Amino acid sequence: MITISKPKLLGLILIILTASTAFYFGHVLAIPAPSINSVCEPGACTSQDCSYYVYRNQILANDITTLIKNFTTGANDFLGSSADVALQSLFNFLATVPQPTPIPPGGTNQGATFVIVFGVGVFYINAPVTINLPGIANNANALTFRGQSQDKTVLVLRNQVNDDMFKIVNVGAKFEFDMMKLVGGSTQQNCGLPAWGLHFSGASTEIKVFNTEIGYFCTGAILLDGQGLDFNDFEGVWFPGEPRGIDFGPNGSGYKDVRIIGCKFGPSMNQGGIRFDIVVDRVNIVGNNFDSAGISDFSAGVTDVSIVSNNFYASRDQELYFQGTGLAALKRLNVTIVGNLIQTTTSTNRAIYLANRVDGIIVTANSFNGFTSSSTVPITLIQTTQKLTTLITQNSGMGSSWTGFGIAQPAVGASTVNVQNTNPYQVRVYITGVGSGITAYKITDALGTSNTFTTTVAVGYTIEVDPYAQVALTYTGVPTWVWYSQANLA
């Protein structure tokens, strides 16, 4: 008979329990490797809605080592001493991934697609990250970045990087960027050098940036300086402290069907806001806030633009600037500026500037606050070449130089001779004196069609004259009149 003492019995029980636990869970507990979970068999981790997961090593405090986990295998495929090192390794690899087999049918994305999800934390970028996936003519890849929210996933450009954060050469069929925060640290950079948050220089079909903050870069947040196409969306994005929020750059081409909705631009270090250096077609700028930031350099090629229900506060001089440089004749841009609030703290600032030969712009139902009234404030129209399809009507806060009897008063023409309403708004002509008698008046519309109305015109008679239309009186003795502007809602 074997007798086991009580201490030995307790030790044996502990050994048995430990072995049982190890058998049940498949391994003995140990200090884990820097990972979210253990490596699993291929296909076993595909319940996650991403291709790769980027996260910081959380084992050691203040360790900025960045790991990138493959969500198909569960393995940490890429590792770097900082986020840029790990990300560059990832994108170098993704550029080698071939088209899927079999290739999807036409009308769908035919290239490899990747979703990169970032975890919670601050990720440090010590050098620009270049993304150069096969372009539209090749694999037509598609790429999505997604974070955990603007304040929980933050990418920071390290001091004195003095360059872009992301150089996006080619992203193929679609590039999406969502729920992240990018910080340029402009006060810690040499801002004599260009530096953007997202710098597009190659081919991309659709660019979509949502619910993101991109701020404090030396040159600006987003430079679209490549070859774009349709379906470009910027929604719910904040651009604080930027010399420029979104810039359609001088080397770009093909960008169209652009929606900029619900964003905030500024406060800005410079002019800020949005700049159009190139031909851009079909643009909707709706429901945004511009704080000391405007929309500038609408070139002759920017057409079919809606600027609706935006709030421009602390607006700067030439808040909306339409340039006519290089135009040899009137150019109809087809722009509507409707229902915006434009407020300034400098009363002499010009809210809207329409250069020579710029035409086809409708400014209506806007509220101008804090502006004085002159022939150039709050709206400047360069009329060297007469505008034919520009209309400014039913706005409030335009002031006496634009409203009522305060406008420039043309002289009465000779009997039966036309006098044109050269203003881009409708006027009422009040007859204040009939001379020896007014027996008829004629209206000629902007297209040249005339109608004469034979009637006895008395003092107080009013005649409505549309923009660019003409009015003529038939009279003996010289009558008198005053013109009343209807550019204001009031």
Summary of the structure (lengths in Angstrom):
residues: 490
radius of gyration: 32.7
end to end distance: 112.1
largest distance: 145.6
contacts: 1645
relative contact order: 0.06
helix: 7%
strand: 41%
